[in-house]
C-alpha cells in the first residue's frame, strides 16, 4: 500500500524535547551521567495519599468504566477545591474530568474548531497546543510575545491579530516556557476582547499551585463563558496518571459529554479514585512543602545562570522553568542544547520547541531536580563556557 498519511501531518512537527530526552536516556545507558533539565515533569513521586487511594480502589475492584465526564464525587471535589482555593462557586456539572490536560484540549478543539478556523496562540508557547489544534483542522495564528509584555499577549496585540476567520484565543497562565502570569484585570481585558469579537477564550491553568510570590487568579473569576484547562500532573505531581479536568461554559457541557463518550469513553478509573485524595489536607501539606522547594531551586538557579552569561528575560512567577536568552553565549540554541547534552551532560530545551519568535536566542532550563544536582549542572555549564 502507498504511504499516504493525512495532509495535516505535514504541519505537525516532532516534540524536540522528547527526542532530546531519548538521546539523554541513550547516553545514560552507555554510562554517562546526565542532569535532566529538559522535561516539564516534577521529580517528586506522587504523594502517598493519592497512590494509596488508587491502590485501595484497585484492590476493592473499582476498575470499571466511570461516567464519561468523570466520577461525580471527583467533579464535586474539584468544585469544592475552587471554592476553598479561589473563593469561586462552580457547579460540578460544568466540570469534566479528562485524560490529562491534553485530553481536555483535544475535547475543546474537537468541539470548537471548524476546518480552517483560525486560533490565536502565543509564540513562544507550549508546542503541542498548535499541533492538537491542527489535528482538528484548525489553524494556529501566532502572536509574538516578548519581555516587554512579560511574554503574555496584550489586548492590543489580540485585536491586531484577530481576523474574520478567528474563532478564539488560547493562552496559559502560568505560561510554558516562561513561567509568567497574568493578573485578573489582564485576564478580564483579554476575555472582553474575545467577547467583542464573538470568539472563545481558552485558558491553560495547569501550573496553578506552582506559583511563588502570589497565587495565580483563575480565569473562571472573569466569566462563565471562559474555558479553563487544568491538570493533576504538575502541582499534584501525577504526570503519568494522565488525569486532568476542564471547566466548560454551560451551553457546551452536553457537546463535550458526547465527544468524551466517543473519543475517550472515560478517564482512568484508578487515577480518578486516587485523585479524590489530592484535595485532602495531608496531601495539600505535602504539595505546599514541595512548592517551597521549587521556589528554593528557582532562587538558586536564576542568579547562577545569569552569572554564566544567560539572561533570564521572563519573570519566573510560576511553573518550574527559566526561559533564558542565550545569544551572548551561542548563535543557535538548538545547536547549543545538543552540545550541552553531548559534551556537558546537561539536558535543556531549545527555543525551537516553543515557536518561531526568536527561538535561536532562547533555551529553557527546568528546575525539576535537586539543588545539589542543579549546582552540579551550573558547574558543568561554567566549565563548558570556559568559566
Buried (B, 14 or more C-beta within 10 A) or exposed (E): EEEEEEEEEEEBEEBBBEEBBEBBEEBEEEEEEBBBBBBBBBBBEBBEBBBEBBEBBEEEEBEEEBBBBBBEEBBBBBBEBBEEBBEBEBEBBBBBBBBBBBBBBBBBBBBBBEEEBBBBBBBBBBBBBBBBBBBBBBBBBBBBBBBEBBBBBBBEBBEEBBEEEBBBBBBBBBBBBBBBBBEEEBBBBBBBBBBEBEBBBBBBBBBBBBBBEEEBBBBBBBBEBBBBBBBBBBBBBBBEBBBBBBBBBEEBBEBBBEBBEEEBEBBBBBBBBBBBBBBBEEBBEBBEEBBEBBBBBBBBBBEBBEEBBBBBBBBBBBBBBBBBBBBEBBEBBBEBBBBBBEEBBBBBBBBBBBBEBBBBBBBBBBBBBEBEBBBBBBBBBBEBBEE
